[in-house]
Each structure stands twice: as C-alpha cells, then as structure tokens.
Amino acid sequence: MNKKYEVRLEPKEREWIEQLLHADSTSPGIRRRCLVLLLSDENQGAIPKQAEIAQRSGVSDVTVYYTVKDYCTRGLDETLRYRRRAEPARPSPITGEVETQI
C-alpha cells in the first residue's frame, strides 16, 4: 500500500518533540500532536496503523491524518503551533459609532 504522507523524524526533531511533550507549559492539543508524530515516525521501525495511533494518542483518525499531512506539507514548527487568523472569523457587531453611544 502506498502512503501519501510519511513521517521521518531526524534525531534532533525527535528530541525536540519529546522535550515539548514533557514540558509543563505545553497545551494538551500540542501534546497529542507530538504523540501522533512520535508514533507515526517511520525511522523507528514498523509503525502501527492510523486507527491504533489515534486510539493510543486519544484523537480521531482524521486528526492523525491531518497532523501527518501538516508535518509533510508545512514542516514541524507549523505543525506544533496553533495557527493564528489574520482577522477574526466574524466581524464584531459593535462598531466604533455604536461603542461611543454606549
């Protein structure tokens, strides 16, 4: 079976992920991404199936897929950070004029 995306972590990347995984300040979502990447690493030998990785890391199969895809397309730094929107999803209903009236 051909895989579209493969995770092959360098030793330095793996070390950084493990440090991030065990840091107290790391959010639970980022920890789960770290765990998914560590379990998906092709350099460690035979990797489990996507469903097993999802079960062991406490996420859905889709999350495993998108985490691996993000690693392959965006890189490690972008995968292990929350994305910031350039602007809010929805404009505020309170404009400057309304705010001055309040």
C-alpha positions as CSV (number, residue, x, y, z in Angstrom):
1,M,0.0,0.0,0.0
2,N,1.4,3.4,-1.0
3,K,1.2,6.1,1.6
4,K,0.8,9.7,0.5
5,Y,2.4,11.2,3.6
6,E,5.3,9.7,5.6
7,V,6.8,11.0,8.8
8,R,10.6,10.6,9.1
9,L,11.9,12.5,12.1
10,E,15.5,13.4,12.4
11,P,17.1,12.7,15.8
12,K,17.1,16.4,16.7
13,E,13.4,16.8,15.7
14,R,12.5,13.7,17.8
15,E,14.4,15.1,20.8
16,W,12.7,18.5,20.5
17,I,9.3,16.8,20.3
18,E,10.0,14.7,23.4
19,Q,11.0,17.8,25.3
20,L,7.9,19.6,24.2
21,L,5.8,16.6,25.1
22,H,7.1,16.5,28.7
23,A,7.1,20.3,29.3
24,D,4.5,21.6,31.8
25,S,3.6,24.6,29.7
26,T,2.6,22.6,26.6
27,S,-1.1,22.5,25.9
28,P,-2.9,19.2,25.7
29,G,-3.7,19.7,21.9
30,I,0.0,20.2,21.1
31,R,0.9,17.2,23.3
32,R,-1.4,15.0,21.3
33,R,0.1,16.2,18.1
34,C,3.6,15.4,19.5
35,L,2.4,11.9,20.4
36,V,0.9,11.3,16.9
37,L,4.2,12.3,15.3
38,L,6.3,10.1,17.5
39,L,4.1,7.1,16.9
40,S,4.0,7.8,13.2
41,D,7.8,8.0,12.8
42,E,8.9,5.7,10.0
43,N,12.5,5.7,11.3
44,Q,11.6,3.8,14.5
45,G,10.7,0.7,12.5
46,A,7.2,-0.8,11.9
47,I,4.6,1.8,12.8
48,P,1.1,1.0,13.9
49,K,-2.0,1.6,11.7
50,Q,-3.6,5.0,11.8
51,A,-6.6,3.8,13.9
52,E,-4.2,2.4,16.5
53,I,-2.2,5.6,16.6
54,A,-5.5,7.5,17.1
55,Q,-6.5,5.3,19.9
56,R,-3.2,5.4,21.7
57,S,-2.9,9.2,21.5
58,G,-6.6,9.9,22.3
59,V,-7.5,11.6,19.0
60,S,-9.6,10.7,15.9
61,D,-8.3,9.1,12.8
62,V,-8.9,12.3,10.9
63,T,-6.7,14.2,13.4
64,V,-3.9,11.7,12.8
65,Y,-4.2,12.2,9.1
66,Y,-4.2,16.0,9.2
67,T,-1.3,16.0,11.7
68,V,0.9,13.9,9.5
69,K,-0.2,15.9,6.4
70,D,0.7,19.2,8.2
71,Y,4.1,17.8,9.1
72,C,4.8,16.8,5.5
73,T,3.5,19.9,3.9
74,R,4.1,22.7,6.4
75,G,7.0,21.4,8.5
76,L,7.5,20.6,12.2
77,D,7.3,24.1,13.5
78,E,4.0,24.9,11.9
79,T,2.5,21.5,12.9
80,L,3.3,22.0,16.6
81,R,1.9,25.6,16.8
82,Y,-1.7,26.9,16.8
83,R,-2.5,28.9,13.7
84,R,-3.4,32.5,14.2
85,R,-6.0,34.0,12.0
86,A,-5.1,37.2,10.2
87,E,-8.5,38.6,11.1
88,P,-11.4,37.4,13.2
89,A,-13.7,34.8,11.7
90,R,-16.7,37.1,12.0
91,P,-16.6,40.9,12.3
92,S,-17.7,42.4,15.6
93,P,-21.3,43.7,15.6
94,I,-20.2,46.6,17.7
95,T,-18.6,49.3,15.5
96,G,-16.8,52.4,16.7
97,E,-20.0,54.5,16.4
98,V,-22.1,52.0,18.5
99,E,-19.3,51.9,21.1
100,T,-19.3,55.7,21.6
101,Q,-23.1,55.6,22.1
102,I,-22.8,53.0,24.8
